[in-house]
Amino acid sequence: MRGSAHRSGHWVQFGLRARLERSRSLNQDSSLTSCISIVLLPCRNEATTVPECNDDEGHMSLRSGSATISASADVGGTFTDVVTVNRITGEVRVAKAPTVAEDPSQGIAHALETAGADLAQMERLVHGTTTGINTLLQRKGARVGFLTTQGYKHLLLIGRGNWPSFRLTWERPEPLVSGRFAAEVRERIKADGTVLVPLDIDDVIAQVGRLIEAGAEAIAVCFINAYVNPQHEQEVGRILAAHYPDVVVCLSHELSRRYREYERAVTTVGEAYLRPRMRHYFDSLTRGMKESGFAGRLFITASDGGVMGVDRARDSALRTLVSGCASGIAGASIVAQAEGWDNLLAIDMGGTSFDAALIRNGHPVIAAEASVAGFEFQVPTISLSTIGAGGGSLAYLDSVGGLHVGPESAGAVPGPVCYGRGGEQPTFTDAALVAGLVPETILDGKMQLSRADAEAAIRKRIAEPLGLSVQQAASGILRIVESKMAMLLEEMTVGNGLDPRVFTLFAYGGGGPLVASRMAEELGIRRILVPQHSGVFSAWGMQSLDVVKEQSLTRVQSLDGKSREDLAEPFESLVHASARELEAEGFSASEVVLLKFVEMRYESQEHTMLISFDERGAEALHAAFDDAHRARFGFTVQGEVEIVTYRVRAVGQLEKHDMAPTIHAPSHMPEERRRTVHHRTNAEAQSWLILRREDLGSVPRTGPALVEEETSTTVVPEGWTFRNDNGNLVIER
């Protein structure tokens, strides 16, 4: 569908030019463990012609006639962030608008209107959503009927014997399927794929009929060893399509060809639980955007750092669980690769949550499983940690006068008290406003904040009951949230044997730059990087993502005595399946980049490590695994090494646009502004310098200072220097 990449094309990574040679060397690093790289792919030749997709199949053209705009939208719990890029002029626009929970398309359309974008001129829109994870966390999914092999009816209830972090107070999450909605049928396939007990079709019809009559809205089918031989699941799929064409049916082998029956069952049930809600969401979004004048191609960001067409997303609900968060982390990794920084600690503070991820050797960790709400789903996901601490996190006192902040959030409506939309409970944002850390007008003057309302709420709800001044109470609210964040980052680094001092803190989101310096001081980090348009960076990151499809297959075999051809044989079916998936997205085989990996272990080990395959033979793979194991655990084991699972990551390259920032020295000496700030716990007032980010040059300046821009404010305490470096704000000490 698209021509090959132009050899002289720009590398579009947030205004940073990346070298292809460096990207390839990073991707072929044999020491990569437990991660898959986000690959840098070049801009496509603008002269390439792109034919229209078949609209009858629900597709829309990537470039329709005079369409010139590429847009991305990150829908959060409080704000919807958008970035638009004009492929002809290179103009980049950003905007924020309140999220409309009932109809996200309204919030997106409003944000695009705020950015001055014409929806009719858009060739594509990339969208990240939190609908899936919110549905799961709030238990608002479909009523699922679970069909499994006779004797395994209680599989979901039994689960695993794991006890996370040895917490005595840990409670196992309730299964997404209640007992009366679990059914078993006569069938059995052995571990080698041979049929032991044929499928009883009459039993299938009877059991599914009972589940439907009981009120099941979706059916999840997971038979034992179906990952080896899906024959029986395929038969059930045909039966249900004939008898219940309007019922959502999820078959485990279509979602995961990996071993571990419990995790595969949870994955199948999770998909069935979310799919009806997500289909409704995507259909409503598509309809709403069309009614607003959008006629381009709609892409949905995936949890693995790629994107997929909205039609595929309708049947891939689990892949969207952390789609918005993953976009920012993928963008941070691209910046890391382009700049040659090996280790980043990326933090994103939004209105509802605080997300953090490690980027090592220029790459984020992409886990084969996603751990969400106590469940282990077999879907590739950028590994991140999240806590309920955002700008809208509510501050309150418990029954004995203890101060707490979060995880409950004020959301977009009513939002923080200072928004003037009816909120009564103070939030982190209210405390930051009272402390002088954020201005009383934001979004370049488009939104006014009421400091008086914020002070009144903190005084009534927090300060007076505790016998504190308003400033002391506000500082306490800030400190509690910042302490939670610092503890999370410490657990991610020190808790995994990593020294946080060797990392650069990469801060984005509306609140990330606000808290970054405190995190750095707590962890001993000496450098902070705040990217351009940090407040909408997740939406910014979406502009550089490609269509991605990952396939995996469990096939346990020893390396001993295996030829290179023997080891590579299982990849054939994965490559074929990946090519078929991306062909449905409009890509030809020549336009797809394939990355091959194997999950390996020493014989009898429980867990595996991910190794780049690179068409290597048994001896080279063994050596690469030994090196990776030694680097991670400090030792190797003499004995056989096994390949457990094969993984293919297929990347279809989307056309990208040059988003280089306009770097210039300020043409004038900006007028010095100052504001009273209460930054430390003792709430003592200080006079801080206030600067606009566009007024910064490359010559370092010293704190304390606040650097303001349209979508965020960066705190630079005393003892730190800050400067503009190719569009990035670099803060060091």
N, C-alpha and C positions, 0 to 999 in steps of 0.2 A: 504493500500500500504506500509506503514511503520510500524515497530514494535513499541511497547510502549516505552516511555522514560526510560532509565536506571536510577535506583534510585540513583546510586552513580555518575552519570554523572556530569561533570563540568557545572557551569553556565558561559556562555560565554558573558560577557558584558565588552568589552574593557579592559580585564585583571583584572576585579574586580569580586570577588566571591560574589554572592548575595544569600541571604537566602530565601528559598521557603516560610518559615513561614511569613517573612516580606512582601513578595510580596502578599500573600493571605490576610494579614491583611490590606494592602493598598487597594486592590481591593474590599474589603468588607466594607470599611469605609462608613458608612451611611451618612456622611457629605459631600460626594463628590457632587459637583454641577457643572452643565454645562460642565462636562468633562467625557471622558471615558478613562480608564487607558490603557497604553501600558503594556501588561502583559509580565513578565519575564518567558520564557519557557526554560526548560533544554536541554542540548545536548542529542542527541539520541545515543543509543548504537551503537558503530562502527561495531558490528558483525551483525547488522540487515541487512537482504537482501532486496534489493529494486528491484522489477521486472520492466521491461521496460514498458513505456507507448506505446500506439498505435500510431506509426508515421504516419499512414494513416490519422489520425485526426489532424495532425499538431503538435502533442506533441513530445517531445524528452525526453529520459530517464534522471532521476535525477542523476543516477550514472551508467555510461556505462563502463563496463569492468574495464580498468585500470585508468579511469578518477579519478584524485585526487585533483583537484584544484577547489575552490569556488572563483569566481571573482565578483566584483561589480564595476560599472562605473557610475559616475555622470557627465553628459554632461552639462556644463555651457556655458554661452555666450562667454567666452574667453578660458577657459581650460577644458579639459576632465580629470577627476581624476579617478584613478583606485586603487583598493586594491585587492590583491590575497592572499588566505590562502591555504596552503597545509595541507589537513586533516590527512596525515600520519606523517609528520615531524613537523607540527605546524608553519612552516615558514611563516611569513607575509611580503609581499612586497607592496610598494606603488609607484606610478608614476603619473606624469602629462604630458600631451601633448596638443598642441593647438587644439581647437575644429575645426572640418571641417564642416561648416554649411551646405554645399550642400549634404554631406553624412556622418552623425555622426558615422556610422560604421567604417569609415576610421580612425577617431580620436580615437575611442575605440581600434581598432586593433593596432594603433601606440602606444597608451599608454600602452597596454598590452605587446607589444614587448619591450618597454622601461623598463618595469618591469621584463623582462626576462621570461614571461609566455608563455607556449605552449598551444595554443588554443585547440589543439587536446586532451589535458589532463584535460580540464575543464568539471566538472560535471554540473555546472550551472553558469549563469551570471545574476546578478541582476542589472537592469538599471534604472536610473532616468533621466527624460527628461523635458526640458522646451518648447518643441515644441508646446504643446497644449496652454499654456498661451501666448506664443509669437504669435501664430495664432490668438488668440482672441484679444489681445491688438493691433495687427497690422491690424485687420479686413481683414484677408486673408483666411477666411473659405469658405465653400460651399454656393451656392445660395440655400436658404431654402424656401420651400413652407409650409405654416402653415394651417392646417385643424382643424377646431374647431366647436363647437355647434352653431347652428343658433342663431344670436343675440350677439355673442361674438367675432366677427371678429376684433374689435378694442381693444381687451384685452391687447395686447402687447404695443400698443400705449398709452393707458390710464395709465397702470401700477399702482403704489402706490402713495399716496400723501406725502410720507416721504420726508423730506428735511434734508439731512445729516448735522449734526453739525451746523445747522442754518446758513450755509454759503450763503451769498447773491449772490455770484458769481457762485454757483453750477449750472451746466447744466446737465439735464437728458440725459443719453446716448441714442443715436439713437438705436431703436430696430434692432435686427439682421435680421428681416424680413421686407421688404418694403411693403407698402399697397397693391400693385398689386399682391403680392405673398401670400396674406392671403385670405382664402376661408372658407365658413361655409356651413354646411350640416344640413339637417333636422334630428334631434335626440334629445332626452333629457332623462336623468336619474335623478331621484329625490335624495335628500340628504340622504334618507334612503336606496337607492340602487334599488328601484323599477323603472321600465321603464314607463315613462310618454309619450314619443313620440318614436315609433319604428324607427330604423335606416333605412333611405331611401337609398338603395344600388345603385339605378340608379343615385341618386344625388351625391353619393360618386364618382362613376366612372366618371361622367361628370366634377366634380370640380377638381379632381386630374388630369384628362386629360388636363384640361385647364392650370393647374400649370406646368405640364411637358412640354407642348407646349410653355409656356412662358419662359422656360429655367431653371426650378427648378432642382437642382442636388440631393436634398434630401427632404424628406417629414417628417414633424413633426406633429403628431396627438395628440391633447389634448382636450378631451371632458370634459365638466363640470361633476363633481362627479364621474369621472372614477376611482378615488382612492377607492371608495366604491364598485362599480360594473364595472369591465372592459369589460363587455360583448360586447358593441358596438365597442370599440377600437380593441378588438380581431377580430371581424368580418372584420373591415377595414384592419387589418393586413393580414388576409387571402386573401382578395380581391386584395390588392396591390401586394402580393407575386405572385399571379397568373397572373396579368396583367402587372406588372412592376418588374420582378425579379431582374433586375440589378440596381434598384434605392434604395438608402439607405432609410429605413423607421424607424422612432423612435416613439414608442408608450409611452405615459406618464406613464401608470401604470407599465410598465416594468422598468422605471427609478425611480419612486417615488410613494409610496402609502400614501403620506402625504397630508393633506388638504392645503388650500391656492392656489386657482386656478391660480393666476398670477405667483407665484414662480414655480409652477409645469409646467406651460406653458413655462416659460423662461428656465427651466431645459431641457425640451424636445427639444426646438428650439436650445439651446446651444449644446446639444449632436449631433443633426443633422448637425449643423454648423461645428463642429469639426471632426466628425467621418470619413468622406471621407479622410481628410488630415491625420488624425492619422493612419487610416488603411494603407494608402500609406507609411507612415513613418515606421510603424512596419513591413510591408511586406518587405520594402527596407532594414531595419535593419536586419531582419531575414535572408534575402538572402545574404546580405553582410557578415554577421558573418559566415554563412555556407561556403561561398566561401573562407573565411579566414581560414577555418579548424575547426570551432567551431561545435561540435556535441552534446552539452549538452542541458540543459533545460534553456530557456530564461524567466526570470521574469521581470515584470515592477513594479516599486514602485508606490504606490497609495498615494493620498493626506491625507488619514486617518492614515498613519503610518504603513501600511501593504504592502504586495506585491500580485501580481496576475500573472497568466500565460499570455503569450503574446496573446494567442487566446482570452482570456476573455478581455484583454485590448483593443483589436480591436473594441469591442462593449461597451467600458466603457471610452470613451474619456474624459469626464468631471472628472473622478476620477483621472486623471493624471495631473490636472492643476498645482498643486504645489508639484509634486512628489519628485523632488530633494530636495527641502527645507524641506519637511516633514521628510525625512530620517535623517537629522542631528538633528532635534528636537526630534524625537523618540529616537535616540541614546543618546541625552543629558538626556532625562527622565530616560533611563535605567541606566545611570551612577548615576543619582540622587537617584534612588531607591536602587541601590547597596550600595552606600556610606551613605545612610540615611540622605541626604540633602533634606529638604522639599521644599525650594524655590530657584529656579534658574531663571535668566534672560538670555536666550540663544541668542547670536548674531552671525550672519554669514555674513561676508563681502566677496563677491566674486569679479569677474571682472566687473559685470554689476550692481548688486543690493546689498542692505543691508537688511537682514531679521532678525526679532526679534520675540521671543515668550516667554510667561510666562510658567513656570513649577511650579505648586503649589501642595503641599502635595505629591511631587514626580511624578506628572502626568501633561502632557500637556493638554490643553483644546482642545477637539475635538468637534467642532460645528456641528450641524445638517445641516447647510447651509454654503456655501462658498460665500463670497462677493468679486467678482473679476470684475474689469473694470466697476463698477457701477451696476452690475447684481447680483441678489441673486439666486444662484443655490442650489437646494435641494440635495446636495451630502455631505456626512460626510467629514470633512476636519480639520486637525490640525490648530487651530487658530493661525495665525501669521500676522505680519505687515511688509510691504515692501516699501522701497523707492528706487528710482534710484540713488544710491550712491555706486559705487564700484571702484575698482582699475583702471578701464578703463574710469571712468567718465570724460568727457571733460570739461576743464576750458576755459572760454571765457569772453569777455567784451561785454556788451550790448551797445546800441547806445549812452548812456550817461556816459559810462565808469564804470558801475557797474560790479563787478566781480561775476560770477556765475560758479557753478560746477554741471554738470549733469542736467537732467537725461540722456541726450544722452551719449552713450558710444562708445569708439573706437573699442570695440569687440575684437575678436581674430585677425582679419585682418582689418586695418593695426595694431591695437593695440596701446599701448602707444608709444610715440616717441622713448623712450630709447630702445625699442625692435629692432629698425633698420629695420622695414618692410614698411617704407613709410609713417608713421604717421607724421603729421605736427602740430596738435593741442595738447598742453600739457594736461596731465591727472593727476589724484591723484597719480598714481604710479610714474610718472615723478617727482612730487613735493616731494614725500617721498624719492626718490633716491637722489635728490639734497640736501635735509635736512640731509642726512646721515643715515636715519632710516632703509634703506634696503641696502644690499651689492650689489656690481657691478657684482657679479656672483651669480646665483640662481640655484635651482634644482641640488644641489651638484656639481656645476661647469659646468653643461650641457648647461646653457644658460647665455650668456654675456649681460649685460645691459650697455648702453652708457650714462654715466653721462654728457659728453660734449654735446651730442645731446639734452638731457633733459634740460640742462641749456640754450642752445641756443634757444629752443622753448619757454621756460618761459620768457626769456629776450625779445624776439621779440614780443610775443603775449600778455604778461601780464605786465612785469616789466617796460619796457621803456614807454609804453603808460600811465602808472600810476605814473611814476617818482619814482619807488621803486628799491631797489636792488633785485637781483635774489633770495637771501635767504628770503627777506621779502615777495616777491611775492609767493614763494613756501610755506612759513608758512601760508600765507593768504589762499591759496588753501586748505591746510590741515585743517585749522580752520573752514572754511565754511562747508566742508563735515562733520567734527566731530560735529559741531553745529547742523546740520540737524539730525544726528543720535541721539544725546543727546535729542533733542526735541521729537523725536519719542518715545524713551524709557520713557521720562517723561510723555508723553501722555498715554502710556500703563500702567504706574504704578500710578503716582499721579492722573492722569485723571480718574482712576477707584477706587480711594480711597485707594490705596496701598502705603506703605512706601517703596521706593526702597532700603533703607538702610538695610532692613532685607533680601535682596536677595544676592546671590552669582552670580557674572557675569561669565557666561560660554561662552568663546570666541573661535570660530573656523572659518574655511575658510581661504583662502589665506591672507586676510587682517584683520580678526577679532582680532587676538592678537596684531596687529599693533595699533589699535585704542582703545582697551579695557581699558587701564589705563586712558585715557582721559574721556571715558564714566563714569568710576567709580568715578573719581574726580568730575565730573559735578553733579552726582547723590548722592554722599555721600556713595557709596558702598565701603566696606572695604576689600572684598576678591574677587579675580579673579581666575578662574580655566581654564587652557588651556590644553585640553586633548592631549594624544599622537597622533602624526600625524594629528595635528589640520588642516593643510592645505587641507587634503583630508577627513575630518571627516564625511561629508555627505556620501561619498562612504564607509567609515569605518562603519557607522551606518547601512548601507544596509545589512551588513553581519549578523546582529542579528535580522532581521525582519522575520515575519512569514506571511503566506498566510492569508488574512483577507477578510471577506465578512460581510458587515453590511446591515441589513434589518430593515425597520421601517414600521409601520402601524398606521394610525390615527384611533382611536376608542374612542370617548369621552364618559366617564362614571364616575358617582360619586362613591366614596368609600363607601358611606352609604349603609348598608345592604348587602354588597357584601361579599361572602365567598372567601376564598383563591383560590378555584377552579375557581370561576367566574372571579376573577381578572387575573388568569393565562391563561385562555382559549385563548385569542388572540395571545399568544405566539406560539401556536401550529403551525399555518400556517407559521410563521416566521422561527421557528426552522426547519420545513420541507424544506422550500425554501433554507435556509442557508446550510443544509446538502446536498441538491441536487447540489448546486453550488460548494461546496468543494469536493463532490464526483467526479465532472467533473474535478477537479484539481488533483485527485488521492488519496484522503484521505478517510479512512473508518470512520464510526460514532464514533468509540472508540478513534480516533486520533484527534477529534475536541473538543476544549474548547469553551463552550458557555457562554457568559456574557449577562445578561438580565438587561434592564433598562426601566424606565418609565419616560415620561415627564409629570410633574404635575403642577397644578396651583390651586389657590383659585378660587371658582366659580366666573365667570364674568371677571377674569383677562385676559389680552391679551397675555402675554408671560408666558413661562413655565420654570421650573427648572428640571434638570435631576437627578433622584434618582436611586440608585442601587436597583433592585427588590428583589433579594436574597430569593425568594419564601416566602416573608413575607405576613402576613395578612393585612387587611385594617387598623387596629389600629396602627400596627407597621409602615406601610407606611405613615400614617398621621403624626405620631410623627417624622419620619425621614424628611418629607417635612417641618414640622414646624421648626425643628432644622436647616435645610439648609437655609430656608428663613430668619430666625433670624440671622444666621451667615453672610448672604449676604446683607440684607437690614436693620437689626437691630430691626425688629418687626415681629409679627405674626398677623394673622387675625382669629377671631372667625367665624366659618361657614364651609360650605361644601368644601371639596377638591376633585378635579377631576383628573383622568388620561386622558390625551389628546392623547398621542402617545406612542406606544410600540416600543422598539428598541432591536434588538439582534445583538451582535457582535460575529461572529464565527471565531475562530482562528485555522488554520491548522498548526501544528508545523513542521517546516522544520528542517532538521539536521543542527546542528551548530558545529563550530570548535573552539577549544581552542585558543584564540588570546591573551593570557596573555603576557605582555611585559617581557623582560628579565631585571630584576631589579638588578643593581649592583652598587657598589661604584666605582668611577673612580680609575683606577689602577695607575694613575700618576697625578701629579699636572699639569694641562693644561697650556700651554704657554699663558701669558697674552697678549691680543691684545686690542688695543684701536682704536677708530675712532672719528673724529670730528663730532658732532651732533648738529643740530639747532632744538631744540625741542619746544621751546615756541614761542609765537607770536612775541616777540621782536627779534627773530632770532639770539640771542646771541650764540656764539659757545661754546660748552663744550666737554670735552674729556670723552667719555663713554667706559666702559668696554664691550668687545665683548666676548661672551661665546658660545660654542656649547652646545646644549641641552643635548647630551649624556654625557657631562662632569660634569653635575650637580649631586650633592649628596643630602642627606636629611638634611644636615646642612644649615640653612638659610644664604643667602648672602644679601647684601644691594645694592640698586640701587644708581646712575643710571647705567643701563646696557641694552644691547641688547642680547637676547637669540635667536640664529639662529639655524634653522634646515632645512631639505631639502625643505620643502614646505611652510614655513612661518617664520616670525620674530616676536618675542614678545618684546614690549617696556616696560621696568621697570624703571619708573622715580625715581628721588631722593625722599627719604622718604618711599619707599616701600621695603619689603623684598621678596625674592623668593627662592623656594626650590623644589626639586623633591619629590613627594609623590606618591609612587606606580605607577610610570610612568606618572602621571599628574604633570604639572607645576602649583604650587600654589603660588600666589602673594598676599601679605597681607600688611596692614598698621595699 
